[in-house]
Amino acid sequence: MPARSAATPGAPANSIHRDACSPSEENLAPSGRLHWVINNGGDIPNVTPEIAEISYYVREGSPARVQVLLDKVIAVSEAAAKASQTTVGHRITSACWNQLPSKSFAELLHENMTQIGPPAFTDEAHALAKELQESLGLPTAGMHDKVGALTPPNPVFMGGGSTDVADISWNVPTVSMGAALAPVGTKMHTWSTAACAAAAPGQAAVLAAAKYLAATAVDLITQPERLKAIKAEFAERAKGLEWKTALPEGYEPPMYEPPAWFLKKTGQKWPPNNITWPPKRVVSHEKFSSLGPELTPQK
């Protein structure tokens, strides 16, 4: 769950002895994740910025644990503001639940993936993959040539990605899949993977994914007993749990006005009916903090 708040950067700290017990020295569990980027930290090194901005992604194993961790992040920003005699504000930019898995749905989809086989990568796709791997100092193995095994999730959540598809999974049986796009050994969210998306590897991956999904849809239509089993599993897993959006009341997504030519071409108007526009302007009203009474001249 991302949250945006202003804060000050950390600094080295000295160790001191305390007789009193600390409430918690470990405020982040192994299942938690914190990612951040400074969106606005000023323009010139020797000029204090009027306003600073930082974005955080807060992830945990359940919505309740996300909220606990988010509250800690907000508390840190408020403490930093108090120490620096500034003000701080925060707003939620997006939020989602953890995904509700479906074993029977995953088994059906994986059967189709196995029967259809991995993406049919061309020589061009393998050549690009090997070129990228070489530039990254990796073995030039090209693209993946096998469909991965279907394995159960870890019994205890130990961290992972986030997706708004998770909210759908609590309202209707949902399954997710991935088609090989990145060259063997490379990582997601990198320039090398992005380079493949609009090139030969991406084209083969999209075609394979379309086949996997289409075949699974046909099975659901022609095999009502499997559809019934998927629905029954969903009802059992979701029993006693009621989904409610993790977004705060009155939430408005971060939106930016598109160019005039786009609005004209698409026949749209700005702003949309559900968006308050323009956004409230943030203006600093901070006063310089006191340094204490004037020093008496030395005689």
N, C-alpha and C positions, 0 to 999 in steps of 0.2 A: 504494500500500500504506500504509494508515494505521498510525502508531505513536503511542503515548502515552508521554510522558516529562515529568518536571519540569525546569524550566529557569528562568533569570533573564532579565529583559528586557534588550535591548541598551542601549548608551549611546554618546554621541559619543566619537570617538577622535581622537587627534592623529597626524599623520604624522611618521615618523622615518626616518632614512637607515640602510640596512643594507647591508653589504658581502656578506653571505651570501645565497645564492639561496633564495627561498621555494619550498617544495615545490609549492604551487599557490595562485594568487591567484583562480582561477576554479573554485570547487568545485561550481558548478551549470551544467550544459550547457544549451543552448537547448531541448533536448528535455525537460528536467526541470521539475518543478513542485513547489512547496512551499506548502501551505495550512495555516493554523493558527488555533486559537481558544483563548483562556484559559478553561478550564472552571471553575477555582476559583483565584481570586487573593486571597482573603481577604474580610472583611466590612466592616472599618472602616479608613479611611485611615492612622491613626496607630498601628495595632496590627499587628505582624508576624504573619502567619498561620502556624499550626503546620504546615500542609501546603499546597502549591500544585500545580495540575495544568494541563497544556496538552496539546491534541491536535493532531497533525500528520497531514496527508495527504502522502505521498511518492509521486510519480509519475515514471516514466521509460519508455523505449522497450522495455525487456525486463526480465524478472525479475532477471537478473544486475545490470543497471544500477540497478534499484530498490534492491537490497541494498547496493550501494556507496553510494548516496545516503543510505539509511537509516542505515548505519553512521556516516556523517559527522554526521547529526543527533544520534545517540546520543552520539557523541564530544563534540559541543559541549555537550550537557546535562551530561555527566560533568565536563567542564572547568569549567563554570559552578558545579557543585556543589563541586568542589575549591576553587575560588577563594573561594566564600562559606562554606566549611567546613560544608556540609550534605551530606545524602545524596540520591541520586536513584535511581529505579527506572523501568522502562518495560515495557510489554506490548503485543503486537500485538493490535489489535481486529478487523482484517480484512485480507485480502490476496488479490490476484488476478493472473492473467497478462494479457499483451496478447492481443487477439482475433486469431484466425486467420481471414483473410477467405476468401470463396468467390466467385470471379468468376461462375461459371456459375449458382450459386444466386441471386446478386444480380440477374443478368440476367433470370432467370425471374420473380422477385418484382417487378422493375420493370416487366416486360411487363404483368403483371396490374394493377399500380397505374396504368399509363398507360391501359389499356383501361377500367378501372372509373372512373377520373377522381378528382379531388380530393374531399375531404369536402363533403357538401351542407350548407353552412352556412345557417341560417335568418336571417331579418331580425333576429331577436333576438340571434343570435350576432354579426352584423356591428355591431349597435347597441352591444353591450357592448364589442366590440373598439375601436370608434371612441371610445367614452367613455374607455376606458383610455388609448388613444393620446393623446387630448387632454390628459388629466391628466399625462402624461409629457412633453408638449411635442413629440410626434411627429406626422407627417402622418397624418391620419385616413383611412388606406387600408383599414381593415377587416381581414378575414381573407384568407389566401392562396387564390388561385383556380386554381392550376396545380400539377401534379406536377413536382417538380424533376428535372433531368437526372441520369442515372447517370454519375458521373465516377469515374475510378480514384483510389485513395489516393495521397497524396504518396509519392514514391520514398523519402524519408527522413522518419522520424517526427519531428515538430516539436511534440509535445504534443497532448493531447486528454483526453477523459473516461475513466472507468474503470467497468467493469461485471463482475460475477461471471459473466455469460453467457460471458465470454471463456474461462473454464475449461471450459465445455461445448464450446466451439468446437474444442478440442484433442482431444476424445474422439468427436465426431460432427459431420458437416457442419452448419454453423450459418449463419444469415443474420439480419440485423437490419434493421429499417425504422422509420421515424418517420412519424406522421400529423400534419399541421399542427394545432397546438393554440394556440400563442401568436399574438397579433395581429402583423401585419407590423411589423417594426422593433423589437419588444420582445426582451428577453433571457430566457434560461432561468434557473432558480433565483432568480426574483424574485417578489414578491407579485402582480404583474400576471398572470404566467403561472399561478400557483397559483389565482388567482381564476377562471380560465377552466376549470380541470379539472373542477369540479363544476357547471358552468353549461352553457349551450347550445353553446359551442365544443367543450367536452370531450365532450359526447354525440355530436356529429357526427364528431369525430375517432376515437372508439372504434368507432363503427359502420363507418367507412371502413376502419380497421385490421383489423377482423374480416373484412370482405369480401376485403381483400388476402390475408390469411393463409389463409382458406378456399379461395380460388381457387387459390392456390399448392399447397395440400395436394391438391386434386383433380387438378392437373396431375401431381404426383408419382405419384399412383395410376394415372392413365390414360395417362401417357407414360413408360413404364419406361426408355426410352433416355435421357431427361433425368435421371432419378434415377441411372442408371448413370454418366453423365458427371459428375454432382456428386460421387458417391462416388469416382470415379477421380481427380478433381482433389484431393479431400481427402487421399487416400492419398499422392499425389505431394507435396503441400505439407507433410504431417506426417512424411514419410520421414526417418528418422534422428533424430527428436526425440521424447523421451519426456516426457509431462506428469507432473508431480508437484506436489501442492498446495504453494502458497507459505506456507500456514499452518504455524506451528511445531508440533512434536510436543507432544501434550497440550493443544492449543488448546481453549479453551472460549469460546463467543461471549458477548459482554456481554448479559446477560439481567436482566430485572427481574420480580419476582414480581407477577403480575396480581392484581386484587382478588378477594376470596373469592367474591363473587357470580358472577364470570366462571368461576372454577374449578368451582363447583357447577353452573352452567348447562351447561358444556361437558363435565362428567364427567371433568375432568383433575385430576391431583394435582401438588403442588409439593414438591420440585423435580423436573425431568425426570431420568431415570436417568443421562443422560450429563453432568449438571451437578453440580459440587461446590458445595454450598450450606450455610451462607451463604458469601459470598466472604470471603477473608481480610481482616480489618480492618487498616487502615494507621494506625499510631500513631507520632507523632514522639517520638524519644528523644534529640533533639539537645541538646547542652550549649552554654552561652554560650561563645563563643570568647574566648581570653585577649587582653587589650589590652596586655599587657606588665607589667613590675613597677610598683609604686606610684611615683608621682612624688614626688621629695623636695621638701618645702615650700621656697619661696623665702625667703631671709633678707634 
